[in-house]
Amino acid sequence: MTRRWRLTCTVFLAAAALIAAPATAYAHDPENDHGTHPPTGGGGPDLHSANMTLVKNLPKVDNATQSDLAFEGDYAYAGTFSGFRVIDISNPATATQVAFKPCNGGQGDVSVYNGLLFSSVDTPQSKPECDSVNATTAHPTAWEGVRIFDVRNPADIKHIASVRTDCGSHTHTLAPAGQGSLFIYVSSYAVTTTSVGPNCRQFHGKISVIHVPLNNPAKAQVVSTPETTGVPVFEHTRLEFANPVLQDTRGCHDITVLKPLNLAAAACLSVGQIWDISDRAHPRVLHTIATPQVKAWHSAQFTWDGTKVTFGDEAGGGAIARCRAEDPPTTGAVWTYDVATAAVLGHYKIPRAETGVCTMHNFNYVPGIDRDILVSSAYTGGTTVADLTDPANPVELGFYRPGDPIAANTWSSYWHNGFIYGNDINRGVDIFAIDHPAVAGAALLARDNPQTQERLFP
């Protein structure tokens, strides 16, 4: 074991001419000197560790917010608020968009399974088809939920089904069950007055479970709507908004499934939960986790051995700066817990000040290695890579905050098959490489939905 793994809390000096380190900083790997990349366009400089390289950028499409990512075979699928992109990543350095499927209705959370793509719609639509327009929730036939597409031929993408779910689908998670059977956990909530309608009420406190028969996916349907048991009301004041149009809710924001252990981690805004999903249609709560410093439980990820789970805090709801020098390192961080006991083990946030909108956002762990290496987006903080093997003593291994020619505002950052893929609200898809021995020998995954972990790496 080399010295880099034995670091404790070291002051992080990151391009001091550009940024100031927060008063309390996490450990930093000293082998990675951080500096700037001279801009070639109209934006500010890129700020990054010497071991991270921007390999490719595919600018955003359709002037829409760019959201989540999923991977299968040679393709990455990038969601947007107006449809989804299909990107050939067989050679990441020359990645190319091969299709864009316009389909109105935010927020475009995507998953893929054996050539089927699932897309979340959380804005009421005039009809289920892709040529819909935004509708009021009071409209008697307004539709929102999950759309299903056949993407086996990117040149001929087919919309094959639309499944209505109460309160729409803010996010969704695939839960494969074997025997040609796939379940989908749909998270949703009525958080604004404009989202309240006939099938979406304030204090909405349930998920929707869709069953997809893989031999006939057009027959997909909701089979249960389990209550979010033990989830306290999430008051909008927890988001630190003095906004009277925001509602209180008991809904969940996102769910991650660990298929081999029949476990799920649910980020339910006011609390985190660990579920037993042996019965896919009827999850059972094993642990409810309440950590006072976490303001908005947003997302989750298990370590690949299934012993730990990490939850993210979107303090401020993705609209407030929470990485400033005066902000505590606990706010807007990721928090790691023991799966068996739910005991808190530690927390991590980018170890440098960022004045823009910033919290840790969507993330995953690098599979198939002997350490717990997290890759995470941080909105205007860009992408960070950190060793959380000892969650109480995290070490950042590298980072990249683009500024050239458009500044970072990164929604999702994920490790996939040797590279890091970011879907950035304003920049589009960024592909990064990192040179660090900690990620050497990582596993390759034929299919990679970051919220659906289909195997273990003990």
Secondary structure as GFF3:
##gff-version 3
##sequence-region A 1 458
A	DSSP	three_ten_helix	3	6	.	.	.	ID=ss1
A	DSSP	beta_strand	27	28	.	.	.	ID=ss2
A	DSSP	beta_strand	34	37	.	.	.	ID=ss3
A	DSSP	beta_strand	46	49	.	.	.	ID=ss4
A	DSSP	beta_strand	52	58	.	.	.	ID=ss5
A	DSSP	beta_strand	66	72	.	.	.	ID=ss6
A	DSSP	beta_strand	75	80	.	.	.	ID=ss7
A	DSSP	beta_strand	83	88	.	.	.	ID=ss8
A	DSSP	three_ten_helix	92	94	.	.	.	ID=ss9
A	DSSP	beta_strand	96	102	.	.	.	ID=ss10
A	DSSP	beta_strand	107	113	.	.	.	ID=ss11
A	DSSP	beta_strand	116	125	.	.	.	ID=ss12
A	DSSP	beta_strand	143	150	.	.	.	ID=ss13
A	DSSP	three_ten_helix	154	156	.	.	.	ID=ss14
A	DSSP	beta_strand	158	164	.	.	.	ID=ss15
A	DSSP	beta_strand	171	178	.	.	.	ID=ss16
A	DSSP	beta_strand	181	187	.	.	.	ID=ss17
A	DSSP	three_ten_helix	193	195	.	.	.	ID=ss18
A	DSSP	beta_strand	208	213	.	.	.	ID=ss19
A	DSSP	three_ten_helix	217	219	.	.	.	ID=ss20
A	DSSP	beta_strand	221	224	.	.	.	ID=ss21
A	DSSP	three_ten_helix	236	239	.	.	.	ID=ss22
A	DSSP	beta_strand	254	258	.	.	.	ID=ss23
A	DSSP	three_ten_helix	259	261	.	.	.	ID=ss24
A	DSSP	beta_strand	263	267	.	.	.	ID=ss25
A	DSSP	beta_strand	272	276	.	.	.	ID=ss26
A	DSSP	beta_strand	284	289	.	.	.	ID=ss27
A	DSSP	beta_strand	297	302	.	.	.	ID=ss28
A	DSSP	beta_strand	308	313	.	.	.	ID=ss29
A	DSSP	beta_strand	334	338	.	.	.	ID=ss30
A	DSSP	beta_strand	344	348	.	.	.	ID=ss31
A	DSSP	beta_strand	363	365	.	.	.	ID=ss32
A	DSSP	beta_strand	373	377	.	.	.	ID=ss33
A	DSSP	beta_strand	383	387	.	.	.	ID=ss34
A	DSSP	beta_strand	395	401	.	.	.	ID=ss35
A	DSSP	beta_strand	410	416	.	.	.	ID=ss36
A	DSSP	beta_strand	419	424	.	.	.	ID=ss37
A	DSSP	beta_strand	428	434	.	.	.	ID=ss38
A	DSSP	three_ten_helix	437	439	.	.	.	ID=ss39
A	DSSP	beta_strand	447	448	.	.	.	ID=ss40
A	DSSP	beta_strand	452	453	.	.	.	ID=ss41
###
